[in-house]
Amino acid sequence: MPIESGAFRRPLAQELISRGVRMTRRRRLLVEIIQGAERHPDAVSLWQRARAQDATLNKVTVYRTLGMLKRQGLVDELDLMHLEGEKHFYEARPTRDHIHLACIKCGRIQEFESSLFEKLKGQIERERRFRIEVVRVEAGGYCDRCQE
Protein backbone atom coordinates (compact mmCIF):
# COMPACT_ATOMS: atom_id res chain seq x y z
CA MET A 1 0.00 0.00 0.00
CA PRO A 2 1.78 3.16 -1.14
CA ILE A 3 1.53 6.11 1.23
CA GLU A 4 1.82 9.83 0.92
CA SER A 5 3.08 10.89 4.31
CA GLY A 6 3.27 13.90 6.58
CA ALA A 7 5.95 15.25 8.92
CA PHE A 8 7.68 12.87 11.30
CA ARG A 9 9.68 13.41 14.45
CA ARG A 10 13.43 13.00 14.77
CA PRO A 11 14.95 9.61 13.87
CA LEU A 12 13.59 6.75 15.98
CA ALA A 13 17.08 5.46 16.80
CA GLN A 14 18.05 8.86 18.20
CA GLU A 15 14.82 9.04 20.20
CA LEU A 16 15.37 5.58 21.68
CA ILE A 17 18.95 6.39 22.69
CA SER A 18 17.77 9.59 24.40
CA ARG A 19 15.32 7.45 26.40
CA GLY A 20 18.06 5.09 27.53
CA VAL A 21 17.02 2.18 25.31
CA ARG A 22 19.95 0.01 24.19
CA MET A 23 20.33 0.29 20.43
CA THR A 24 21.44 -3.04 19.09
CA ARG A 25 22.45 -3.42 15.46
CA ARG A 26 19.18 -5.25 14.74
CA ARG A 27 16.98 -2.67 16.47
CA ARG A 28 18.72 0.07 14.52
CA LEU A 29 18.11 -1.81 11.27
CA LEU A 30 14.41 -2.30 12.05
CA VAL A 31 13.74 1.30 13.10
CA GLU A 32 15.54 2.61 10.02
CA ILE A 33 13.37 0.42 7.80
CA ILE A 34 10.17 1.56 9.55
CA GLN A 35 11.06 5.22 9.38
CA GLY A 36 12.28 5.10 5.79
CA ALA A 37 9.50 2.92 4.40
CA GLU A 38 7.55 4.16 1.39
CA ARG A 39 4.67 1.96 2.57
CA HIS A 40 3.47 1.14 6.06
CA PRO A 41 5.10 -2.27 6.58
CA ASP A 42 3.44 -5.21 8.29
CA ALA A 43 5.59 -7.40 10.57
CA VAL A 44 6.33 -10.00 7.89
CA SER A 45 7.38 -7.48 5.23
CA LEU A 46 9.50 -5.69 7.86
CA TRP A 47 11.19 -9.01 8.68
CA GLN A 48 11.74 -9.77 4.98
CA ARG A 49 13.28 -6.35 4.30
CA ALA A 50 15.53 -6.65 7.34
CA ARG A 51 16.62 -10.21 6.44
CA ALA A 52 17.87 -8.91 3.12
CA GLN A 53 20.51 -7.05 5.18
CA ASP A 54 20.87 -9.51 8.09
CA ALA A 55 20.04 -13.11 7.24
CA THR A 56 20.21 -14.15 10.91
CA LEU A 57 17.38 -11.85 12.03
CA ASN A 58 14.35 -13.82 13.24
CA LYS A 59 10.67 -12.92 13.49
CA VAL A 60 10.75 -12.93 17.30
CA THR A 61 13.19 -10.00 17.23
CA VAL A 62 10.85 -8.12 14.88
CA TYR A 63 7.79 -8.66 17.09
CA ARG A 64 9.69 -7.79 20.28
CA THR A 65 11.06 -4.63 18.71
CA LEU A 66 7.62 -3.60 17.44
CA GLY A 67 6.18 -4.19 20.93
CA MET A 68 8.90 -2.08 22.52
CA LEU A 69 8.38 0.73 19.99
CA LYS A 70 4.62 0.70 20.66
CA ARG A 71 5.18 0.80 24.44
CA GLN A 72 7.55 3.74 23.96
CA GLY A 73 4.82 5.53 21.98
CA LEU A 74 7.06 5.85 18.92
CA VAL A 75 5.21 3.56 16.51
CA ASP A 76 1.51 3.21 15.79
CA GLU A 77 -0.13 -0.08 14.83
CA LEU A 78 -2.76 0.34 12.12
CA ASP A 79 -5.29 -1.94 10.46
CA LEU A 80 -5.89 0.41 7.47
CA MET A 81 -9.52 -0.52 6.89
CA HIS A 82 -8.56 -4.22 6.84
CA LEU A 83 -7.86 -3.85 3.11
CA GLU A 84 -5.43 -6.76 3.40
CA GLY A 85 -7.41 -8.88 5.82
CA GLU A 86 -6.25 -9.01 9.42
CA LYS A 87 -2.75 -7.65 8.77
CA HIS A 88 -1.51 -4.87 10.99
CA PHE A 89 0.77 -2.17 9.68
CA TYR A 90 3.26 0.06 11.47
CA GLU A 91 4.32 3.67 11.11
CA ALA A 92 6.61 5.96 13.03
CA ARG A 93 4.32 8.19 15.07
CA PRO A 94 4.22 11.58 13.37
CA THR A 95 4.53 14.93 15.10
CA ARG A 96 0.94 15.76 14.11
CA ASP A 97 -2.10 13.53 14.01
CA HIS A 98 -3.46 12.74 10.58
CA ILE A 99 -6.23 10.84 8.85
CA HIS A 100 -5.47 7.76 6.75
CA LEU A 101 -7.42 7.77 3.49
CA ALA A 102 -7.57 4.20 2.16
CA CYS A 103 -8.68 3.49 -1.39
CA ILE A 104 -10.84 0.38 -1.27
CA LYS A 105 -10.13 -0.37 -4.93
CA CYS A 106 -6.33 -0.02 -5.38
CA GLY A 107 -5.18 0.05 -1.74
CA ARG A 108 -3.44 3.42 -2.01
CA ILE A 109 -3.02 5.08 1.38
CA GLN A 110 -2.82 8.85 1.73
CA GLU A 111 -2.17 10.73 4.95
CA PHE A 112 -4.23 13.89 5.38
CA GLU A 113 -3.46 16.66 7.85
CA SER A 114 -5.69 19.66 8.44
CA SER A 115 -5.92 22.62 10.78
CA LEU A 116 -9.64 21.78 11.01
CA PHE A 117 -8.74 18.38 12.45
CA GLU A 118 -6.54 20.10 15.04
CA LYS A 119 -9.41 22.49 15.89
CA LEU A 120 -11.80 19.54 16.29
CA LYS A 121 -9.40 17.89 18.72
CA GLY A 122 -9.21 21.15 20.68
CA GLN A 123 -13.00 21.39 20.77
CA ILE A 124 -13.29 17.82 22.05
CA GLU A 125 -10.73 18.52 24.77
CA ARG A 126 -12.52 21.71 25.88
CA GLU A 127 -16.11 20.48 25.71
CA ARG A 128 -15.52 17.00 27.13
CA ARG A 129 -12.62 17.87 29.44
CA PHE A 130 -10.75 15.02 27.80
CA ARG A 131 -7.00 15.14 27.15
CA ILE A 132 -6.30 13.53 23.78
CA GLU A 133 -3.00 11.64 23.59
CA VAL A 134 -3.39 9.81 20.30
CA VAL A 135 -5.87 9.84 17.43
CA ARG A 136 -6.33 7.20 14.77
CA VAL A 137 -8.83 7.97 12.03
CA GLU A 138 -9.26 6.02 8.81
CA ALA A 139 -11.58 6.78 5.92
CA GLY A 140 -12.30 4.28 3.16
CA GLY A 141 -13.33 5.39 -0.31
CA TYR A 142 -12.00 5.84 -3.83
CA CYS A 143 -8.85 7.80 -4.65
CA ASP A 144 -8.72 10.25 -7.54
CA ARG A 145 -7.21 7.59 -9.83
CA CYS A 146 -9.92 5.00 -9.13
CA GLN A 147 -12.82 7.44 -9.55
CA GLU A 148 -12.02 7.89 -13.25
Backbone as CSV, one residue per row, in Angstrom:
resi,resn,N_x,N_y,N_z,CA_x,CA_y,CA_z,C_x,C_y,C_z
1,MET,0.826,-1.176,0.000,0.000,0.000,0.000,0.874,1.244,0.000
2,PRO,0.976,1.948,-1.108,1.777,3.162,-1.135,1.167,4.235,-0.241
3,ILE,2.025,5.029,0.382,1.530,6.109,1.234,2.090,7.436,0.769
4,GLU,1.350,8.464,1.073,1.825,9.827,0.921,1.806,10.379,2.325
5,SER,2.996,10.650,2.880,3.079,10.887,4.314,3.300,12.337,4.693
6,GLY,3.088,12.584,5.995,3.268,13.898,6.582,4.597,14.006,7.306
7,ALA,4.697,14.975,8.198,5.947,15.249,8.916,6.135,14.284,10.081
8,PHE,7.368,13.794,10.224,7.677,12.873,11.298,8.711,13.472,12.229
9,ARG,8.740,12.952,13.425,9.682,13.410,14.448,11.109,13.030,14.089
10,ARG,12.027,13.320,15.014,13.434,12.996,14.773,13.601,11.484,14.616
11,PRO,14.748,11.041,14.107,14.946,9.606,13.868,14.643,8.752,15.106
12,LEU,13.977,7.634,14.877,13.593,6.748,15.978,14.801,6.273,16.767
13,ALA,15.883,5.939,16.088,17.079,5.461,16.798,17.572,6.520,17.773
14,GLN,17.613,7.752,17.343,18.052,8.859,18.197,17.104,9.031,19.388
15,GLU,15.816,8.914,19.130,14.815,9.040,20.203,14.978,7.922,21.228
16,LEU,15.193,6.705,20.772,15.367,5.576,21.685,16.615,5.743,22.544
17,ILE,17.709,6.166,21.936,18.947,6.386,22.688,18.727,7.442,23.759
18,SER,18.012,8.524,23.418,17.766,9.591,24.400,16.907,9.102,25.562
19,ARG,16.156,8.028,25.346,15.318,7.450,26.402,16.037,6.337,27.162
20,GLY,17.281,6.102,26.821,18.060,5.092,27.530,17.862,3.673,27.040
21,VAL,17.237,3.511,25.874,17.024,2.177,25.308,18.300,1.757,24.581
22,ARG,18.742,0.536,24.849,19.946,0.013,24.194,19.671,-0.189,22.702
23,MET,20.511,0.405,21.874,20.329,0.294,20.425,21.242,-0.785,19.866
24,THR,20.681,-1.958,19.709,21.441,-3.038,19.087,21.476,-2.807,17.576
25,ARG,22.355,-3.512,16.922,22.452,-3.421,15.464,21.119,-3.786,14.807
26,ARG,20.450,-4.805,15.327,19.181,-5.252,14.737,18.054,-4.253,14.995
27,ARG,18.000,-3.695,16.195,16.985,-2.669,16.470,17.176,-1.481,15.541
28,ARG,18.436,-1.069,15.395,18.720,0.074,14.521,18.255,-0.227,13.094
29,LEU,18.532,-1.417,12.610,18.113,-1.814,11.273,16.593,-1.737,11.142
30,LEU,15.878,-2.289,12.114,14.414,-2.303,12.053,13.822,-0.900,12.108
31,VAL,14.318,-0.049,13.004,13.736,1.300,13.098,14.065,2.123,11.853
32,GLU,15.213,1.897,11.259,15.542,2.612,10.020,14.621,2.180,8.882
33,ILE,14.291,0.904,8.828,13.366,0.417,7.795,11.982,1.011,8.015
34,ILE,11.500,1.004,9.255,10.173,1.560,9.551,10.125,3.029,9.166
35,GLN,11.108,3.784,9.611,11.064,5.225,9.384,11.281,5.592,7.914
36,GLY,12.018,4.783,7.188,12.285,5.099,5.792,11.349,4.439,4.798
37,ALA,10.376,3.691,5.287,9.501,2.919,4.403,8.617,3.824,3.546
38,GLU,8.479,3.457,2.282,7.553,4.156,1.392,6.120,3.686,1.629
39,ARG,5.982,2.537,2.243,4.671,1.961,2.570,4.694,1.594,4.043
40,HIS,3.534,1.588,4.667,3.469,1.138,6.055,3.719,-0.370,6.049
41,PRO,4.816,-0.832,6.626,5.098,-2.269,6.584,4.291,-3.045,7.623
42,ASP,3.961,-4.283,7.287,3.442,-5.206,8.292,4.662,-5.938,8.853
43,ALA,4.460,-6.743,9.896,5.587,-7.397,10.566,6.358,-8.319,9.625
44,VAL,5.655,-9.055,8.788,6.329,-10.001,7.892,7.158,-9.266,6.841
45,SER,6.596,-8.208,6.241,7.381,-7.481,5.234,8.561,-6.759,5.882
46,LEU,8.388,-6.297,7.119,9.496,-5.688,7.856,10.611,-6.719,8.061
47,TRP,10.226,-7.922,8.479,11.189,-9.008,8.676,11.904,-9.347,7.364
48,GLN,11.144,-9.429,6.272,11.741,-9.767,4.977,12.738,-8.701,4.520
49,ARG,12.367,-7.431,4.687,13.281,-6.346,4.297,14.549,-6.383,5.147
50,ALA,14.375,-6.622,6.432,15.526,-6.653,7.340,16.422,-7.858,7.052
51,ARG,15.822,-8.997,6.735,16.615,-10.207,6.442,17.460,-10.049,5.187
52,ALA,17.059,-9.171,4.305,17.873,-8.906,3.116,19.219,-8.297,3.514
53,GLN,19.267,-7.664,4.693,20.506,-7.051,5.182,21.153,-7.853,6.307
54,ASP,20.359,-8.682,6.986,20.872,-9.505,8.093,20.125,-10.831,8.075
55,ALA,20.704,-11.818,7.430,20.042,-13.113,7.237,19.775,-13.859,8.540
56,THR,20.408,-13.455,9.639,20.213,-14.153,10.914,19.064,-13.571,11.739
57,LEU,18.478,-12.479,11.292,17.379,-11.847,12.031,16.151,-12.750,12.021
58,ASN,15.548,-12.967,13.194,14.353,-13.816,13.243,13.102,-12.989,13.538
59,LYS,11.947,-13.610,13.307,10.667,-12.916,13.488,10.446,-12.491,14.931
60,VAL,10.927,-13.271,15.885,10.752,-12.928,17.302,11.360,-11.559,17.586
61,THR,12.534,-11.302,17.038,13.186,-10.002,17.225,12.326,-8.882,16.649
62,VAL,11.723,-9.127,15.498,10.853,-8.124,14.876,9.664,-7.831,15.781
63,TYR,8.972,-8.869,16.252,7.791,-8.660,17.090,8.155,-8.017,18.430
64,ARG,9.260,-8.409,19.019,9.686,-7.790,20.285,10.026,-6.320,20.080
65,THR,10.703,-6.021,18.990,11.063,-4.629,18.707,9.816,-3.795,18.442
66,LEU,8.870,-4.324,17.681,7.617,-3.598,17.444,6.878,-3.351,18.756
67,GLY,6.830,-4.356,19.625,6.181,-4.192,20.928,6.844,-3.110,21.756
68,MET,8.166,-3.095,21.775,8.900,-2.080,22.524,8.634,-0.688,21.948
69,LEU,8.634,-0.565,20.625,8.381,0.728,19.988,6.969,1.223,20.276
70,LYS,5.998,0.307,20.311,4.624,0.700,20.657,4.557,1.150,22.110
71,ARG,5.190,0.415,23.016,5.182,0.804,24.443,5.849,2.155,24.659
72,GLN,6.859,2.454,23.866,7.554,3.740,23.958,6.742,4.872,23.317
73,GLY,5.651,4.519,22.634,4.824,5.533,21.980,5.454,6.105,20.719
74,LEU,6.351,5.353,20.100,7.061,5.846,18.924,6.528,5.285,17.613
75,VAL,5.759,4.210,17.702,5.209,3.563,16.515,3.731,3.295,16.757
76,ASP,2.934,3.532,15.731,1.509,3.210,15.791,1.245,1.937,15.003
77,GLU,0.307,1.137,15.515,-0.129,-0.079,14.833,-1.470,0.233,14.184
78,LEU,-1.588,-0.027,12.905,-2.765,0.344,12.123,-3.371,-0.879,11.453
79,ASP,-4.694,-0.853,11.246,-5.290,-1.937,10.456,-5.658,-1.477,9.045
80,LEU,-5.665,-0.175,8.793,-5.891,0.407,7.468,-7.096,-0.198,6.760
81,MET,-8.229,-0.094,7.427,-9.519,-0.521,6.889,-9.568,-2.015,6.571
82,HIS,-8.634,-2.776,7.096,-8.555,-4.222,6.839,-8.548,-4.526,5.339
83,LEU,-7.931,-3.636,4.562,-7.860,-3.848,3.113,-7.090,-5.112,2.752
84,GLU,-6.200,-5.528,3.640,-5.433,-6.756,3.400,-5.738,-7.782,4.482
85,GLY,-7.003,-7.913,4.810,-7.413,-8.880,5.822,-7.066,-8.413,7.221
86,GLU,-6.530,-9.311,8.016,-6.251,-9.013,9.420,-4.837,-8.487,9.667
87,LYS,-4.112,-8.174,8.605,-2.752,-7.650,8.769,-2.771,-6.348,9.551
88,HIS,-1.718,-6.142,10.311,-1.511,-4.870,10.992,-0.265,-4.233,10.405
89,PHE,-0.313,-2.925,10.281,0.773,-2.167,9.677,1.348,-1.218,10.714
90,TYR,2.559,-0.764,10.479,3.262,0.060,11.467,3.800,1.316,10.809
91,GLU,3.741,2.413,11.573,4.324,3.666,11.111,4.946,4.384,12.293
92,ALA,6.022,5.104,12.005,6.609,5.957,13.030,5.569,7.018,13.374
93,ARG,5.334,7.216,14.670,4.318,8.188,15.072,4.740,9.586,14.620
94,PRO,3.876,10.246,13.868,4.218,11.580,13.366,4.102,12.643,14.457
95,THR,4.616,13.830,14.143,4.530,14.932,15.100,3.117,15.491,15.177
96,ARG,2.337,15.312,14.114,0.938,15.763,14.106,0.041,14.593,13.742
97,ASP,-1.140,14.570,14.362,-2.102,13.529,14.012,-2.576,13.747,12.580
98,HIS,-2.991,12.667,11.956,-3.461,12.739,10.582,-4.531,11.679,10.362
99,ILE,-5.193,11.789,9.237,-6.234,10.842,8.852,-5.676,9.976,7.723
100,HIS,-5.866,8.658,7.835,-5.466,7.759,6.753,-6.649,7.618,5.797
101,LEU,-6.416,7.918,4.541,-7.421,7.765,3.494,-7.045,6.520,2.700
102,ALA,-7.875,5.497,2.775,-7.567,4.203,2.161,-8.488,3.959,0.971
103,CYS,-7.896,3.795,-0.204,-8.685,3.491,-1.392,-9.070,2.012,-1.351
104,ILE,-10.366,1.764,-1.380,-10.840,0.382,-1.265,-10.724,-0.386,-2.584
105,LYS,-10.325,0.310,-3.650,-10.126,-0.372,-4.930,-8.653,-0.738,-5.157
106,CYS,-7.749,0.244,-5.060,-6.332,-0.017,-5.381,-5.447,-0.171,-4.146
107,GLY,-5.959,0.189,-2.966,-5.182,0.048,-1.737,-4.261,1.207,-1.430
108,ARG,-4.295,2.243,-2.255,-3.443,3.421,-2.013,-3.826,4.064,-0.682
109,ILE,-2.804,4.427,0.091,-3.018,5.083,1.375,-2.452,6.492,1.290
110,GLN,-3.269,7.465,1.656,-2.817,8.847,1.734,-2.971,9.303,3.175
111,GLU,-2.075,10.161,3.609,-2.173,10.729,4.951,-2.583,12.185,4.812
112,PHE,-3.658,12.551,5.506,-4.232,13.886,5.378,-4.136,14.615,6.705
113,GLU,-3.536,15.796,6.673,-3.457,16.659,7.850,-4.263,17.914,7.572
114,SER,-4.893,18.456,8.620,-5.693,19.659,8.442,-5.751,20.451,9.732
115,SER,-5.737,21.769,9.602,-5.917,22.616,10.779,-7.318,22.419,11.355
116,LEU,-8.287,22.055,10.513,-9.643,21.784,11.010,-9.654,20.572,11.934
117,PHE,-8.851,19.575,11.608,-8.743,18.383,12.448,-8.163,18.764,13.806
118,GLU,-7.143,19.631,13.788,-6.544,20.105,15.041,-7.562,20.896,15.856
119,LYS,-8.375,21.719,15.189,-9.415,22.491,15.886,-10.454,21.558,16.502
120,LEU,-10.836,20.512,15.767,-11.798,19.542,16.288,-11.261,18.871,17.543
121,LYS,-9.997,18.494,17.523,-9.396,17.889,18.718,-9.445,18.865,19.891
122,GLY,-9.147,20.133,19.630,-9.215,21.149,20.684,-10.618,21.306,21.232
123,GLN,-11.604,21.280,20.348,-13.002,21.391,20.772,-13.395,20.202,21.643
124,ILE,-12.995,19.019,21.254,-13.288,17.820,22.050,-12.666,17.954,23.435
125,GLU,-11.418,18.384,23.479,-10.732,18.525,24.770,-11.433,19.539,25.664
126,ARG,-11.847,20.669,25.085,-12.524,21.706,25.883,-13.909,21.264,26.340
127,GLU,-14.711,20.787,25.400,-16.109,20.483,25.714,-16.281,19.222,26.544
128,ARG,-15.391,18.274,26.400,-15.515,17.004,27.128,-14.511,16.876,28.264
129,ARG,-13.663,17.916,28.416,-12.621,17.871,29.443,-11.859,16.540,29.343
130,PHE,-11.399,16.282,28.134,-10.749,15.016,27.796,-9.416,15.334,27.136
131,ARG,-8.319,14.881,27.722,-7.000,15.142,27.150,-6.668,14.062,26.120
132,ILE,-6.585,14.459,24.876,-6.297,13.528,23.783,-4.793,13.288,23.706
133,GLU,-4.410,12.022,23.709,-3.003,11.641,23.589,-2.677,11.088,22.206
134,VAL,-3.617,10.399,21.621,-3.388,9.809,20.301,-4.727,9.726,19.573
135,VAL,-4.673,9.920,18.268,-5.868,9.841,17.434,-5.550,8.935,16.253
136,ARG,-6.464,8.036,15.963,-6.335,7.196,14.770,-7.660,7.260,14.025
137,VAL,-7.620,7.846,12.845,-8.826,7.969,12.035,-8.508,7.427,10.645
138,GLU,-9.407,6.588,10.147,-9.263,6.024,8.808,-10.553,6.260,8.046
139,ALA,-10.416,6.619,6.789,-11.577,6.784,5.921,-11.364,5.910,4.693
140,GLY,-12.369,5.132,4.350,-12.300,4.283,3.163,-13.132,4.882,2.050
141,GLY,-12.620,4.844,0.846,-13.328,5.392,-0.307,-12.524,5.128,-1.558
142,TYR,-12.686,6.003,-2.558,-11.997,5.835,-3.835,-11.077,7.022,-4.086
143,CYS,-9.818,6.736,-4.363,-8.850,7.799,-4.645,-9.165,8.432,-6.003
144,ASP,-8.485,9.537,-6.282,-8.724,10.252,-7.541,-8.478,9.361,-8.759
145,ARG,-7.514,8.470,-8.694,-7.214,7.587,-9.830,-8.326,6.571,-10.073
146,CYS,-8.918,6.059,-8.992,-9.925,4.997,-9.128,-11.329,5.541,-9.383
147,GLN,-11.521,6.836,-9.254,-12.824,7.438,-9.548,-13.027,7.623,-11.048
148,GLU,-11.938,7.621,-11.799,-12.015,7.893,-13.249,-12.548,6.713,-14.011
